[in-house]
Each structure stands twice: as C-alpha cells, then as structure tokens.
C-alpha cells in the first residue's frame, strides 16, 4: 500500500471521510485522539470493531473527518468508513467483514414532519369541547 486509501461512511445525518495509511494503530478524529473525541467506551469499541474483526489493530493509522449528526451516528459512520477503506487495501477480507455485519449501511434516519401534525406521527391533543 503505497498511497493512502479513503472511504466514506454515513449513518443518520453523520458523514465521515476516512483516510487509511500503514502505521502503528493511531486513530485521529477531527484532530483529536478517538478516545478523547468519544469519551464513552461503547463508542470507542464501535470505531475499533473493524480492526478487531480482521485482527489488525496496530497495522493502520486512520485519520477521520466527521461532520453532522450526533456522537453515536458519527461513531457508526466511522465504523462503516473504516471497513470500506480496509476493503480497498485488501479485498480478500470481504467475507470476514461481511459476516460481522460491518459493510451494511444502516438506512434508518429521522422521519420527516407531516403537515397538520405536531411531529412525524404525533398529533395535536384532541379535545371534544
């Protein structure tokens, strides 16, 4: 791998651009270490999951630009982006990543507000009088 590989991950409103290089396992998100950026352990595990599945935690350096959404959406978008970037480096890892469910884009997002309703489905309170 002479050039860096890049990929995009999305989840809800969050979009992450992932840049993958050979290295010793640093993960930087928006200029911060991922453990500083995501203080919650389960979000850190989401970001690490693709490397744990391929058993290559200390093989790559990752730089991620994350925008939009919340913390959980950004963590899951980073997980998808890292998985896609790993595939560009080594396509033989596809069955391993696919079996772990890491290549699936979660299509769920917020439903739009409808006219005449308070939210997407919630109506205004009904009063008979």
NORFENFEN-V892431 format. One line per field, one symbol per residue. ss: DSSP state (~ for helix, > for strand, _ for the rest). phi: phi as a letter, one per 20 degrees, with the letter a starting at -180 (. if undefined). burial: b if it has 9 or more other C-alpha atoms within 8 Angstrom, else e. A space follows every 10 residues. Layout:
ss->???
phi->???
burial->???
//
This chain:
ss->____>>>>>> >__>>>>>>> >>____>>>_ _>>~~~~___ ~~~~~~~~~~ ~~~~_____> >>>>>>>___ ~~~~~~~~~~ ~~~~~~~~~_ ~~~~~~~~~_ __________ __________ _________
phi->.edfdcbdcc aleeccdddd cfadoecdcl ndfffefdfe ffffffffgg fffelcfdec dcccddcmmd ffffffffgf fffffffffb ffegfffffe medeefefbf fffefncfcf cfeffecfd
burial->eeebbbbbbb bbbbbbbbbb bbbebbbbbe eebbeeebee eebbebbbbb bbbbebbbbb bbbbbbeebe eebbbbbbbb bbbbbbbeee eebeebbbee ebbeeeeeee eebbeebbbb eeeeeeeee
//
